[in-house]
């Protein structure tokens, strides 16, 4: 069950692959500056996740116009995430929650995906400039995409 709307968003510092090595991405760096869309997804190199992140890349400008930063989170290593993003021309900030602490903090752990282990569920959150959750959704199954119209409405 995802954390509730109106809750203080759990802060995190997660690793992202950058040209010069690993880079720390900290949610609270956006507080007071811009809203944040957090997109949890199960695994890189899977069909639905690839389609979701490619579609988000294509629509990234719309989120920027709404004053939002988009951060995608999975339990993959930052090196796998980078290879996947490069192969699919994904331009989002993607961060690694390899130890699943952030996934658990947001209440979106998906146990035993396809019998291979625990992953992030597919979920979307809108975090306001004040660090409070304005929108929270975990999809019914990993094959379902979040309601992006509702995400954009929460940003407006």
N, C-alpha and C positions, 0 to 999 in steps of 0.2 A: 504494500500500500504506500503510495508516494506521500511525502510530507505535505501537510495541508497548506492551502492558500492562506496567507496572513502570517505564516511562520517566518521567523528569521532564517534566511538561507544559510545552510552550513557552508562555511568558507572552506576553501581548499587551495592547495598549491600542488599542481600536477605537472608532469613533464610532457613537453612537446618537442618533436625533432625540428631542429633549425639547421640552417646551412653550416653553422660553425659548431654543431654539437647539440646538446640538450638544453632546452630553455624552460624556465619555470613560468607557468601561467597561474596567476593567483586571482580567484574570483573577486575578492574585495578590492583589487586594483580598479575595478569598474565602479565601485560604490561612490556616489556623489558625482559621477561623470556621465554614465550612460547605463541603459538597461542591458540585461544579458539574457539571451536565449540559450539554455542548456539543452542539448539533445543527447540523451543516452542512447546507445545502440549496441546490439549484442556483439557482433564480430565483423572485423574487416574481411574483405574478400568473399563476402556472401552477397547474393543477388539483391535482396530487399535493402540491405544497408548501403550497398553501392548505389542503387537507384535513388535512395533518400538523400544521400550526401551529394550526388551529382545534381539532383534537382535543387538542393539548397544552394549549391555553388552558383547555379544559373540564376537564382533569385536573391543572391546576397545583397545586391544593390538596394532592393526593396527594404530589407531589414536595416541597412545603414541609413536609409531615408527616415526610418522610424526611430532612429537614434539608438539602435541596438547592436551589440556585439554578439556573434554566434560562436559558441564553443561546443564542439562535439566530444563526447566522452565514451570510451570503450575500455574493456579490460585487456585489450591487445597491448603489446609492447610498443613504445614510440617508434621503433625501427620498422616493425610490421606496418604500423599506421602510415609511416612515411612512404614505404614502398607501394602500398595500396593507393594512397592519395596521388602519388606521382603517376602510377599506371592509369589512373582514372581521371586525372586532371581536376582533383578535388582541391579547392582553394580555401576551405574552412580551417579554422584553428582546431586541431584535433589533439586531445590530450589523453594520456595513458593513466588509467586507474587499475594498474596491474594487481595491486593488493586489495582491490575492491572496497576500500574504506569509504570513498566518496559515494559509490553506488549504494552501499549500506546506509550511509548517513542520509541519503535522499529517499530511502525506502524502496528502491527499485532493483533489488537483486533478483535475478531470474534463476532459480535453482535447476541444475541438471539439464541445460539446453542440449537437446539431441543426444543425451547420454554422455556428453563430453565434459561437463562441468558447469559451474556457476558462471554466469555472465551478467552484464547489465541487461535489464529489460529495455524494450523500446519505450522511451518516455521523453516528455518535453516539459520544460519549466521556463517561465518568464520571471526573472528577478528584477525588481525595480531598482532605480538608482539608490534607494534607501536600504537595499539589501533584503527586502521582504519579498516573499514569493507571491506573485500576482496571478500566476496560472500554473497548474500542475496536472499532468495527464500521464498515465501509464496505459499503453494500449493493451487490448484483451489478449493478443498473442504477439510474438515477435514478428509475424508476417504483416501485421497491421501497422499503418503509418499514423503518426499523430494528426490531430485536426489542426492543420496549419492556418486555416482561416481563423480559428479561435486563438491561436498563438498571436497572429497579427492583430486581432481585435484587442487582445490584452496589452499589446504594445502601444496602441493608438491612444 
